[in-house]
Amino acid sequence: MRLLHPRRRDGVPVLLRRHVPGWGKLIAANGVAVVMVDFRNAVVPSSVPEVAAFPAGLNDCVSGLKWVIANAPTSASTRAG
């Protein structure tokens, strides 16, 4: 997960995105914190742990949303790990 935040970090809206860093930077430059979730995406299961079939990618996105909700008061000033 990656967090992009505007210069002002308090009381800003948050947008949760699955990826596309270019758009995230543009959005953050306009005063919105952007949480970009890396997610596993594959049509069929793989032996590589970073690649998994549905619903793994959806679960990753839900986990990202839960992180945003849990960190809402501080998420715009916190780097995600």
C-alpha positions in Angstrom: 0.0 0.0 0.0 1.3 3.5 -0.8 0.0 6.8 0.5 0.2 10.1 -1.4 -0.9 13.1 0.4 -1.3 16.8 -0.4 0.8 19.5 1.3 -2.0 20.2 3.7 -2.4 17.0 5.7 -5.2 17.7 8.1 -8.9 17.2 7.3 -8.4 16.2 3.7 -10.6 13.8 1.8 -9.2 10.3 1.0 -9.4 8.4 -2.3 -8.8 4.6 -2.3 -7.3 3.4 -5.6 -6.2 0.0 -6.7 -3.2 1.4 -8.6 -2.3 3.9 -11.4 0.3 6.1 -9.7 0.2 8.8 -12.3 -3.4 9.7 -11.5 -2.7 9.4 -7.8 0.0 12.1 -8.0 -2.3 14.4 -10.0 -5.2 13.9 -7.5 -2.9 14.4 -4.4 -1.6 17.6 -6.0 -5.2 18.9 -5.9 -5.7 18.4 -2.1 -6.8 14.8 -1.8 -4.9 12.1 0.0 -4.6 9.0 -2.1 -4.2 5.4 -0.8 -3.0 3.1 -3.5 -3.5 -0.6 -2.8 -1.3 -3.2 -4.4 -3.4 -6.2 -5.0 -2.9 -9.8 -6.2 -4.5 -10.3 -9.5 -4.7 -13.5 -11.5 -7.3 -15.5 -13.5 -5.9 -18.8 -12.2 -4.0 -19.7 -9.0 -0.2 -19.3 -9.2 2.7 -20.8 -7.2 4.0 -17.3 -6.6 2.5 -15.8 -3.4 2.2 -12.3 -4.9 -0.2 -13.7 -7.5 -3.5 -15.3 -6.5 -6.8 -15.9 -8.1 -10.1 -14.2 -7.1 -11.1 -13.3 -4.4 -7.5 -12.5 -3.2 -7.3 -9.2 -5.1 -10.7 -8.1 -3.8 -9.7 -9.1 -0.2 -6.5 -6.9 -0.6 -8.7 -4.0 -1.6 -11.1 -4.5 1.3 -8.1 -4.7 3.6 -6.9 -1.3 2.2 -10.3 0.2 2.9 -10.3 -1.1 6.4 -6.9 0.5 6.9 -8.2 3.8 5.7 -11.2 3.6 8.0 -9.1 2.6 11.0 -6.6 5.4 10.4 -9.0 8.1 9.2 -8.0 10.7 11.7 -4.2 10.3 10.9 -4.1 8.5 7.5 -3.2 11.7 5.6 -0.1 12.2 7.6 1.0 8.5 8.0 3.1 6.5 5.5 1.6 3.1 4.9 3.8 0.1 5.1 
